[in-house]
Amino acid sequence: MASLQLVAPPVQRPMSITAPEFLPKLTEFNDLTRAVRDAGLQITAMSFLDNTITISLDSVEQLVRRFAHEVRGQRHRTRGRFTRNAVTIRGIDVVWFSLVKEQDA
């Protein structure tokens, strides 16, 4: 008889500031943050722990013009009335939210 065993996902502990990978990751995050600001994009939130920079919807066109050649992954997920769009640039997720378009009846 088959059985289902529920196993909790492994807990990912926050990176220690003494870890050898901390400084390079922080440097990459800060470098991309500076580049995004220098390109004129509006940053609405940043999370080093989640490895994400959130930009405004108005900044997406400028993101495409400035960083299209650096995009390494593209994802989207709809929940409720919003779609969370994300692209990976230099190993960091750049995220923006857009409203779901309603279809005509």
N, CA, C and O of each residue as an XYZ file, in Angstrom:
420
protein
N       0.835     -1.167      0.000
C       0.000      0.000      0.000
C       0.889      1.242      0.000
O       1.840      1.332      0.776
N       0.576      2.190     -0.868
C       1.360      3.415     -0.972
C       1.058      4.337      0.199
O      -0.053      4.354      0.730
N       2.060      5.092      0.584
C       1.855      6.063      1.664
C       2.483      7.388      1.265
O       3.429      7.439      0.479
N       1.948      8.432      1.811
C       2.434      9.782      1.530
C       3.190     10.269      2.747
O       2.650     10.289      3.853
N       4.418     10.657      2.551
C       5.211     11.178      3.651
C       5.472     12.650      3.387
O       6.125     13.017      2.409
N       4.958     13.476      4.264
C       5.158     14.913      4.122
C       6.450     15.305      4.818
O       6.648     15.037      6.003
N       7.306     15.934      4.067
C       8.596     16.355      4.597
C       8.707     17.858      4.413
O       8.500     18.378      3.316
N       9.028     18.536      5.475
C       9.182     19.988      5.400
C      10.407     20.325      4.561
O      11.412     19.616      4.611
N      10.324     21.414      3.784
C      11.501     21.809      3.007
C      12.632     22.198      3.943
O      12.386     22.662      5.056
N      13.858     22.014      3.504
C      14.982     22.376      4.367
C      14.960     23.871      4.675
O      14.676     24.697      3.808
N      15.259     24.191      5.900
C      15.276     25.587      6.328
C      16.552     26.233      5.817
O      17.656     25.742      6.054
N      16.380     27.341      5.113
C      17.549     28.053      4.607
C      17.899     29.152      5.604
O      17.145     30.107      5.791
N      19.020     29.003      6.220
C      19.443     29.980      7.218
C      20.014     31.213      6.535
O      20.630     31.116      5.474
N      19.807     32.373      7.149
C      20.393     33.589      6.577
C      21.917     33.462      6.516
O      22.546     32.827      7.363
N      22.472     34.074      5.507
C      23.913     34.019      5.325
C      24.604     34.836      6.421
O      24.170     35.942      6.744
N      25.641     34.306      6.969
C      26.419     35.005      7.981
C      27.314     36.045      7.309
O      27.802     35.840      6.198
N      27.519     37.160      8.000
C      28.397     38.183      7.423
C      29.852     37.728      7.398
O      30.694     38.352      6.752
N      30.140     36.647      8.097
C      31.503     36.110      8.065
C      31.673     35.039      6.990
O      32.781     34.554      6.764
N      30.582     34.672      6.334
C      30.661     33.659      5.272
C      31.462     34.217      4.099
O      31.346     35.401      3.782
N      32.266     33.389      3.457
C      33.098     33.881      2.356
C      32.288     34.394      1.164
O      32.777     35.236      0.410
N      31.052     33.900      0.977
C      30.254     34.351     -0.164
C      29.457     35.623      0.129
O      28.843     36.178     -0.783
N      29.453     36.100      1.380
C      28.657     37.276      1.729
C      29.122     38.533      0.998
O      28.320     39.201      0.345
N      30.383     38.852      1.098
C      30.892     40.091      0.506
C      30.728     40.137     -1.013
O      30.294     41.165     -1.534
N      31.056     39.062     -1.753
C      30.823     39.115     -3.205
C      29.345     39.295     -3.560
O      29.022     40.035     -4.489
N      28.442     38.627     -2.830
C      27.006     38.771     -3.118
C      26.533     40.187     -2.812
O      25.762     40.763     -3.580
N      26.984     40.745     -1.707
C      26.607     42.112     -1.354
C      27.139     43.101     -2.385
O      26.447     44.052     -2.748
N      28.354     42.885     -2.855
C      28.937     43.748     -3.878
C      28.132     43.677     -5.172
O      27.856     44.711     -5.781
N      27.751     42.470     -5.603
C      26.937     42.312     -6.820
C      25.586     43.006     -6.667
O      25.121     43.680     -7.587
N      24.958     42.841     -5.506
C      23.656     43.456     -5.249
C      23.768     44.984     -5.300
O      22.952     45.652     -5.934
N      24.776     45.521     -4.633
C      24.971     46.975     -4.625
C      25.322     47.509     -6.010
O      24.850     48.579     -6.395
N      26.141     46.779     -6.759
C      26.505     47.215     -8.113
C      25.285     47.292     -9.017
O      25.121     48.262     -9.757
N      24.419     46.268     -8.965
C      23.210     46.303     -9.792
C      22.261     47.403     -9.323
O      21.634     48.070    -10.146
N      22.150     47.599     -8.016
C      21.299     48.678     -7.500
C      21.767     50.025     -8.037
O      20.950     50.837     -8.471
N      23.066     50.265     -8.012
C      23.610     51.524     -8.552
C      23.335     51.644    -10.045
O      22.947     52.712    -10.518
N      23.532     50.561    -10.790
C      23.300     50.588    -12.237
C      21.833     50.855    -12.554
O      21.525     51.597    -13.486
N      20.935     50.258    -11.789
C      19.497     50.473    -11.993
C      19.147     51.934    -11.722
O      18.405     52.549    -12.488
N      19.672     52.480    -10.652
C      19.409     53.899    -10.338
C      20.025     54.814    -11.394
O      19.396     55.784    -11.816
N      21.243     54.513    -11.819
C      21.903     55.331    -12.843
C      21.145     55.303    -14.163
O      21.195     56.267    -14.926
N      20.440     54.204    -14.439
C      19.655     54.087    -15.672
C      18.324     54.826    -15.569
O      17.577     54.904    -16.545
N      18.026     55.367    -14.390
C      16.809     56.148    -14.223
C      15.585     55.345    -13.829
O      14.467     55.856    -13.895
N      15.770     54.099    -13.421
C      14.638     53.283    -12.997
C      14.255     53.640    -11.569
O      15.112     53.965    -10.747
N      12.959     53.576    -11.281
C      12.473     53.885     -9.944
C      12.398     52.603     -9.124
O      11.603     51.711     -9.421
N      13.226     52.519     -8.097
C      13.229     51.361     -7.203
C      12.185     51.600     -6.121
O      12.186     52.641     -5.463
N      11.288     50.623     -5.942
C      10.255     50.748     -4.912
C      10.567     49.908     -3.680
O      10.061     50.194     -2.595
N      11.395     48.874     -3.834
C      11.780     48.036     -2.695
C      13.034     47.253     -3.053
O      13.309     46.981     -4.221
N      13.789     46.897     -2.013
C      14.974     46.059     -2.187
C      15.027     45.066     -1.036
O      14.678     45.401      0.095
N      15.465     43.847     -1.325
C      15.642     42.850     -0.278
C      16.888     42.029     -0.594
O      16.876     41.173     -1.478
N      17.943     42.300      0.132
C      19.174     41.543     -0.064
C      18.971     40.077      0.315
O      19.491     39.182     -0.350
N      18.210     39.835      1.391
C      17.982     38.452      1.838
C      17.214     37.642      0.802
O      17.473     36.451      0.634
N      16.259     38.284      0.097
C      15.499     37.600     -0.953
C      16.156     37.736     -2.320
O      15.701     37.140     -3.297
N      17.231     38.526     -2.386
C      17.965     38.743     -3.631
C      17.077     39.380     -4.705
O      17.118     38.981     -5.869
N      16.265     40.387     -4.300
C      15.351     41.036     -5.242
C      15.420     42.552     -5.146
O      15.620     43.132     -4.079
N      15.246     43.163     -6.305
C      15.065     44.608     -6.420
C      13.720     44.790     -7.107
O      13.502     44.253     -8.193
N      12.820     45.539     -6.488
C      11.497     45.773     -7.065
C      11.472     47.164     -7.671
O      11.875     48.137     -7.034
N      10.995     47.252     -8.912
C      10.912     48.531     -9.610
C       9.451     48.858     -9.896
O       8.581     47.991     -9.808
N       9.192     50.116    -10.239
C       7.831     50.519    -10.579
C       7.494     50.052    -11.989
O       8.383     49.834    -12.812
N       6.217     49.903    -12.254
C       5.753     49.479    -13.572
C       6.185     50.478    -14.647
O       6.448     50.090    -15.785
N       6.258     51.755    -14.289
C       6.667     52.797    -15.236
C       8.120     52.651    -15.687
O       8.504     53.222    -16.707
N       8.919     51.906    -14.956
C      10.346     51.760    -15.267
C      10.668     50.570    -16.161
O      11.825     50.373    -16.530
N       9.668     49.778    -16.513
C       9.924     48.538    -17.260
C      10.512     48.813    -18.641
O      11.445     48.128    -19.060
N       9.979     49.811    -19.355
C      10.523     50.121    -20.692
C      11.999     50.475    -20.621
O      12.798     50.018    -21.439
N      12.354     51.286    -19.645
C      13.753     51.677    -19.474
C      14.602     50.463    -19.089
O      15.750     50.349    -19.518
N      14.044     49.561    -18.287
C      14.747     48.326    -17.930
C      15.083     47.527    -19.181
O      16.201     47.034    -19.331
N      14.115     47.403    -20.072
C      14.326     46.648    -21.315
C      15.401     47.314    -22.165
O      16.295     46.645    -22.682
N      15.309     48.637    -22.307
C      16.300     49.345    -23.133
C      17.712     49.205    -22.584
O      18.663     49.015    -23.342
N      17.847     49.298    -21.285
C      19.175     49.340    -20.681
C      19.763     47.953    -20.371
O      20.973     47.757    -20.484
N      18.908     46.990    -19.981
C      19.428     45.722    -19.465
C      18.997     44.491    -20.253
O      19.260     43.377    -19.801
N      18.354     44.631    -21.399
C      17.844     43.466    -22.146
C      18.945     42.450    -22.451
O      18.704     41.244    -22.401
N      20.140     42.923    -22.764
C      21.235     42.008    -23.102
C      21.764     41.237    -21.889
O      22.520     40.279    -22.052
N      21.374     41.643    -20.677
C      21.840     40.973    -19.461
C      20.794     40.055    -18.837
O      21.081     39.381    -17.848
N      19.592     40.017    -19.395
C      18.518     39.194    -18.824
C      18.850     37.718    -19.020
O      19.143     37.285    -20.135
N      18.804     36.954    -17.942
C      19.124     35.524    -17.994
C      17.928     34.640    -17.668
O      18.005     33.423    -17.838
N      16.848     35.207    -17.217
C      15.659     34.416    -16.907
C      14.464     35.332    -16.806
O      14.593     36.488    -16.403
N      13.303     34.823    -17.169
C      12.090     35.636    -17.140
C      10.947     34.771    -16.625
O      10.724     33.667    -17.122
N      10.219     35.278    -15.624
C       9.126     34.527    -15.026
C       7.971     35.464    -14.702
O       8.159     36.671    -14.551
N       6.783     34.898    -14.598
C       5.636     35.673    -14.119
C       4.661     34.735    -13.418
O       4.542     33.559    -13.765
N       3.967     35.282    -12.424
C       2.998     34.509    -11.653
C       1.833     35.428    -11.304
O       2.030     36.511    -10.753
N       0.635     34.994    -11.623
C      -0.551     35.793    -11.345
C      -1.218     35.285    -10.081
O      -1.425     34.086     -9.897
N      -1.544     36.224     -9.224
C      -2.265     35.909     -7.997
C      -3.241     37.050     -7.745
O      -2.845     38.197     -7.536
N      -4.521     36.707     -7.769
C      -5.531     37.740     -7.571
C      -5.567     38.671     -8.770
O      -5.677     38.224     -9.912
N      -5.474     39.959     -8.507
C      -5.545     40.954     -9.572
C      -4.177     41.404    -10.076
O      -4.095     42.256    -10.961
N      -3.114     40.847     -9.529
C      -1.774     41.292     -9.901
C      -0.927     40.151    -10.456
O      -1.080     38.990    -10.074
N      -0.036     40.518    -11.363
C       0.960     39.583    -11.876
C       2.324     40.041    -11.381
O       2.693     41.206    -11.526
N       3.060     39.115    -10.800
C       4.431     39.400    -10.361
C       5.343     38.979    -11.496
O       5.442     37.795    -11.818
N       6.008     39.947    -12.098
C       6.942     39.704    -13.198
C       8.359     39.783    -12.639
O       8.654     40.632    -11.797
N       9.227     38.902    -13.106
C      10.605     38.914    -12.624
C      11.555     38.532    -13.745
O      11.268     37.651    -14.555
N      12.686     39.210    -13.775
C      13.784     38.840    -14.661
C      15.038     38.735    -13.802
O      15.170     39.429    -12.794
N      15.951     37.870    -14.206
C      17.207     37.729    -13.486
C      18.286     38.463    -14.263
O      18.531     38.180    -15.436
N      18.919     39.403    -13.597
C      20.002     40.194    -14.175
C      21.181     40.109    -13.213
O      21.057     40.461    -12.040
N      22.309     39.647    -13.703
C      23.524     39.505    -12.887
C      23.265     38.665    -11.634
O      23.853     38.915    -10.582
N      22.388     37.676    -11.752
C      22.101     36.783    -10.637
C      21.121     37.326     -9.615
O      20.901     36.700     -8.579
N      20.527     38.480     -9.888
C      19.591     39.123     -8.963
C      18.249     39.273     -9.660
O      18.193     39.631    -10.836
N      17.163     39.001     -8.936
C      15.828     39.134     -9.514
C      15.371     40.585     -9.459
O      15.356     41.206     -8.397
N      14.998     41.113    -10.620
C      14.387     42.437    -10.707
C      12.903     42.186    -10.936
O      12.521     41.517    -11.896
N      12.071     42.722    -10.055
C      10.652     42.392     -9.998
C       9.808     43.638    -10.206
O      10.187     44.730     -9.784
N       8.648     43.470    -10.865
C       7.635     44.520    -10.937
C       6.270     43.866    -10.965
O       6.127     42.709    -11.360
N       5.273     44.618    -10.541
C       3.903     44.108    -10.483
C       3.047     44.842    -11.500
O       3.176     46.053    -11.682
N       2.168     44.093    -12.164
C       1.239     44.693    -13.122
C      -0.163     44.163    -12.842
O      -0.336     43.058    -12.328
N      -1.155     44.969    -13.188
C      -2.542     44.548    -13.031
C      -2.897     43.520    -14.087
O      -2.431     43.600    -15.224
N      -3.713     42.565    -13.715
C      -4.205     41.580    -14.670
C      -5.252     42.263    -15.532
O      -6.137     42.950    -15.022
N      -5.148     42.072    -16.832
C      -6.129     42.669    -17.741
C      -7.389     41.820    -17.737
O      -7.333     40.597    -17.865
N      -8.526     42.488    -17.587
C      -9.799     41.768    -17.613
C     -10.250     41.596    -19.049
O     -10.089     42.495    -19.874
N     -10.813     40.442    -19.342
C     -11.291     40.169    -20.690
C     -12.710     40.697    -20.844
O     -13.493     40.709    -19.894
N     -13.023     41.134    -22.062
C     -14.381     41.596    -22.334
C     -15.331     40.410    -22.311
O     -14.980     39.304    -22.722
N     -16.536     40.657    -21.827
C     -17.528     39.573    -21.738
C     -18.166     39.304    -23.070
O     -19.022     38.426    -23.179
